Amino acid sequence: MSDLQQEVQPKGAKIKGNKPVNQLEAANRFIAASAHQQMHDQRLWDLRKKRDAQMHLIPEWEALRDLASDIKSHTLDHLADYLEEFERNAKANGVHVHWAKDAQESNDIITTILKERNAKSLVKSKSMLGEECMLRQHLEEEGITVIETDLGERIQQLDKEDPSHVVVPAVHKSRTDVSKVFVKTLNAEQGNNDVHYLAETQRETTRPYILNADAGMTGGNFLVAETGAVVVCTNEGNADLSANTPSLHIVTVGIEKMIPKMEHLAVFIRLLSRSALGSPITQYTSCFRGPRKGGEMHVVLVDNGRSTRLASQKFKAGLKCIRCGACMNTCPVFRRSGGLSYGSTYAGPIGLILSPTYNAHKYRNLPFASTLNGSCTNVCPVKINLHEQIFAWRETLADEKELSLSKRIIMTSLGKLFAHPKAYRMAVQTGDKVLSYLPHFIVYNQLNAWGRQRDIPQPPKETFHSWYAKNYMKKGKADE
Amino acid sequence: MEVGLFIPCYMDALEPEVGISTLKLLERFDINVTYPFDQTCCGQPMTNTGCHTEAAETEKLFVKNFSQFDYIVMPSGSCTNQVRHHFDAIKQTDEVQHVRKNTYDLVEFLHDILKVEDFPWASFSHKVAIHYNCNALRGLRHASMSERREPFFSKPKDLLSKVKGIEFVDLERPDECCGFGGTFSVFEEGVSAKMGQDKVMDQHRSGAEYVISADSSCLMHQKGCAMRMGVDLKYAHIAQILNGDLS
């Protein structure tokens, strides 16, 4: 523990305008902070193990995944119809429904709702869409105080850092790191890194905001077209407090969160928390169907690039995501890099395929932060073909001339070499028959990336090719 | 039965002994094995980098070299996965389809096609941990995977179980990627090496003397890490064990 107490928490990727994010640079710094990296890897691997244990308790697990995937695919194929059905039913329940084509429009709608009601403060539960739209920053610029009520999200807000994970936003921080943040911002006791004390400190300092807030905001895990309900799943109950304490409840939700009927919800509820945290269900699963007496409820349906993605045969499946984070927990690259290394709202495998849809240039390096091992695809509760989409993104980036120059040059010359057996043999075998060959991608890399932390294989006396020529070509089959 | 033998480029250059074990092992069975002399690579470095156009000529050459065989066999799950699932840069002629459909990794070929029951010439009295290449595991389905709820199976373990003396040991993370990942190993060196080091430590803690895999590429990476770390572990390709070249 002492290493963790002394080691400074590594920060995320350095963002330089629209320049491609250097995920690897940030990942290397994360790895260099070895106590943090180890803690991060172990925490998320534990979640993966708990998920596995839950999976083994459900005999029909794979059938559930099939079902969830089919329901999502069907809904996406008929999304326009279900959105309209949702709107009709929500309106009938007394809910105001708004449509936002992008982040700007969404932020403007929310600002207008708040300003028209003279709301100065907003308590909100966790919303990845809010992060995606940079809603908090926008509202603060408009003079509205925004308080995150989720513990992890609040830690990150106080530390002026983005969430590093869709489910456990501060998973990259040790309790000492949290204590330091709370000492600085919440006047917490110096050096007290007891988790109960820290949680209690956050709770006690957040409650007054909840009690006095003019408005409350939640995201939405699911939208049920049949009933017009918004379903929110949390473990801390903070969404229910945020939604129910102030008289104004605003929901901000992506259009892809739709499911047709209540009966479908059961399938996803069974999968969501088991996949995310390895618990059978979240502590709170709340269906908001309308405003409470005397209150107001608004739902802002946000597109922000989703319908463009829907039109893409290649990348449409990413819209099935229910944000459980299982792909991050299992991803060996994510566990070693930290979520902030991606410099993007969505990190890990799902981030690799979503981020370039927002900005292919800025996030062009992300699809390469993967070994294409396929673990993500097989933990995904809605069966998104994540590693195949990562693979497909590389081709799309190459087609869009977004491949780095060094990759392009190496691959062009390799492609030529491998297409010409004679030239290839010349490259492998020098004239004096002494093998001086290493795989070309190693030789071409000036920094000798292979050898920095790994020993280089000792070249043998001859290649298989020469051995075969000597033993088989001249005298027929070799003697046994 | 006419079998064309493909030896992956890195194996040809760096681990010819694995190629020799593979050839000699195949020759023990009632088949004709030929090594087409003009072979180079399966195209994976280009394809996995998104450069499909750059891979087209390599794929064409591969098909030209191998389309006349009943089966194409290679001691690599990863290259097999490339041929079977990713030969998409070229026109899908009958020959291309034939090659894609009849390309097998050595483990699959012994296990599913030849259905070998015994390796009486081999014995290996060591503690062994199996390493699964991710393409072999999740692409070719060499074994059940920990992510899914499915009955346990393992083709490499089935084959190795038929060799006298082997004692298997289990890893804490039996099918976590080792971080090789082809060009990932150099383009993303820091993360790749860290994953390799973690894998080596898991193997070391398991008490394994040898790590056996159907893919030499992962092993070269792990061995490189182990040597640099000063961890005493030996690495071998499954062909070397099944042919009785190591004991």
Chai-1 contact restraints between the chains, C-beta under 6 A:
chainA,res_idxA,chainB,res_idxB,connection_type,confidence,min_distance_angstrom,max_distance_angstrom,comment,restraint_id
A,L24,B,E188,contact,1.0,0.0,6.0,A-B,restraint_1
A,A27,B,V191,contact,1.0,0.0,6.0,A-B,restraint_2
A,N28,B,G190,contact,1.0,0.0,6.0,A-B,restraint_3
A,I31,B,G190,contact,1.0,0.0,6.0,A-B,restraint_4
A,I31,B,K194,contact,1.0,0.0,6.0,A-B,restraint_5
A,M55,B,R149,contact,1.0,0.0,6.0,A-B,restraint_6
A,W61,B,R149,contact,1.0,0.0,6.0,A-B,restraint_7
A,E62,B,R149,contact,1.0,0.0,6.0,A-B,restraint_8
A,P332,B,E176,contact,1.0,0.0,6.0,A-B,restraint_9
A,P332,B,C177,contact,1.0,0.0,6.0,A-B,restraint_10
A,P332,B,M195,contact,1.0,0.0,6.0,A-B,restraint_11
A,V333,B,V191,contact,1.0,0.0,6.0,A-B,restraint_12
A,R336,B,V191,contact,1.0,0.0,6.0,A-B,restraint_13
A,R336,B,K194,contact,1.0,0.0,6.0,A-B,restraint_14
A,T371,B,C177,contact,1.0,0.0,6.0,A-B,restraint_15
A,T371,B,G181,contact,1.0,0.0,6.0,A-B,restraint_16
A,T371,B,F184,contact,1.0,0.0,6.0,A-B,restraint_17
A,N373,B,C134,contact,1.0,0.0,6.0,A-B,restraint_18
A,N373,B,C177,contact,1.0,0.0,6.0,A-B,restraint_19
A,G374,B,C134,contact,1.0,0.0,6.0,A-B,restraint_20
A,G374,B,R138,contact,1.0,0.0,6.0,A-B,restraint_21
A,S375,B,E147,contact,1.0,0.0,6.0,A-B,restraint_22
A,N378,B,M145,contact,1.0,0.0,6.0,A-B,restraint_23
A,N378,B,E147,contact,1.0,0.0,6.0,A-B,restraint_24
A,N378,B,R148,contact,1.0,0.0,6.0,A-B,restraint_25
A,V379,B,E147,contact,1.0,0.0,6.0,A-B,restraint_26
A,R394,B,G50,contact,1.0,0.0,6.0,A-B,restraint_27
A,E395,B,G50,contact,1.0,0.0,6.0,A-B,restraint_28
A,E395,B,H52,contact,1.0,0.0,6.0,A-B,restraint_29
A,L397,B,G50,contact,1.0,0.0,6.0,A-B,restraint_30
A,A398,B,G50,contact,1.0,0.0,6.0,A-B,restraint_31
A,A398,B,C51,contact,1.0,0.0,6.0,A-B,restraint_32
A,K407,B,T49,contact,1.0,0.0,6.0,A-B,restraint_33
A,M411,B,M46,contact,1.0,0.0,6.0,A-B,restraint_34
A,M411,B,T49,contact,1.0,0.0,6.0,A-B,restraint_35
A,M411,B,C51,contact,1.0,0.0,6.0,A-B,restraint_36
A,M411,B,E54,contact,1.0,0.0,6.0,A-B,restraint_37
A,T412,B,E54,contact,1.0,0.0,6.0,A-B,restraint_38
A,L414,B,P45,contact,1.0,0.0,6.0,A-B,restraint_39
A,G415,B,M46,contact,1.0,0.0,6.0,A-B,restraint_40
A,G415,B,E54,contact,1.0,0.0,6.0,A-B,restraint_41
A,F418,B,T40,contact,1.0,0.0,6.0,A-B,restraint_42
A,F418,B,C41,contact,1.0,0.0,6.0,A-B,restraint_43
A,F418,B,T58,contact,1.0,0.0,6.0,A-B,restraint_44
A,A419,B,E57,contact,1.0,0.0,6.0,A-B,restraint_45
A,A419,B,T58,contact,1.0,0.0,6.0,A-B,restraint_46
A,A419,B,L61,contact,1.0,0.0,6.0,A-B,restraint_47
A,P421,B,D38,contact,1.0,0.0,6.0,A-B,restraint_48
A,P421,B,T40,contact,1.0,0.0,6.0,A-B,restraint_49
A,Y424,B,T40,contact,1.0,0.0,6.0,A-B,restraint_50
A,V428,B,A13,contact,1.0,0.0,6.0,A-B,restraint_51
A,Y437,B,A13,contact,1.0,0.0,6.0,A-B,restraint_52
A,P439,B,Y10,contact,1.0,0.0,6.0,A-B,restraint_53
A,F441,B,T183,contact,1.0,0.0,6.0,A-B,restraint_54
A,F441,B,V186,contact,1.0,0.0,6.0,A-B,restraint_55
A,N445,B,V186,contact,1.0,0.0,6.0,A-B,restraint_56
A,A449,B,V186,contact,1.0,0.0,6.0,A-B,restraint_57
A,A449,B,E189,contact,1.0,0.0,6.0,A-B,restraint_58
A,W450,B,V186,contact,1.0,0.0,6.0,A-B,restraint_59
A,Q453,B,A193,contact,1.0,0.0,6.0,A-B,restraint_60
A,R454,B,G224,contact,1.0,0.0,6.0,A-B,restraint_61
A,R454,B,C225,contact,1.0,0.0,6.0,A-B,restraint_62
A,R454,B,R228,contact,1.0,0.0,6.0,A-B,restraint_63
A,D455,B,G224,contact,1.0,0.0,6.0,A-B,restraint_64
A,D455,B,M227,contact,1.0,0.0,6.0,A-B,restraint_65
A,D455,B,R228,contact,1.0,0.0,6.0,A-B,restraint_66
A,P457,B,L14,contact,1.0,0.0,6.0,A-B,restraint_67
A,P457,B,M220,contact,1.0,0.0,6.0,A-B,restraint_68
A,P460,B,P16,contact,1.0,0.0,6.0,A-B,restraint_69
A,T463,B,D12,contact,1.0,0.0,6.0,A-B,restraint_70
A,T463,B,A13,contact,1.0,0.0,6.0,A-B,restraint_71
A,T463,B,P16,contact,1.0,0.0,6.0,A-B,restraint_72
A,F464,B,I7,contact,1.0,0.0,6.0,A-B,restraint_73
A,F464,B,D12,contact,1.0,0.0,6.0,A-B,restraint_74
A,F464,B,P16,contact,1.0,0.0,6.0,A-B,restraint_75
A,F464,B,G19,contact,1.0,0.0,6.0,A-B,restraint_76
A,H465,B,D12,contact,1.0,0.0,6.0,A-B,restraint_77
A,W467,B,P16,contact,1.0,0.0,6.0,A-B,restraint_78
A,Y468,B,Y35,contact,1.0,0.0,6.0,A-B,restraint_79
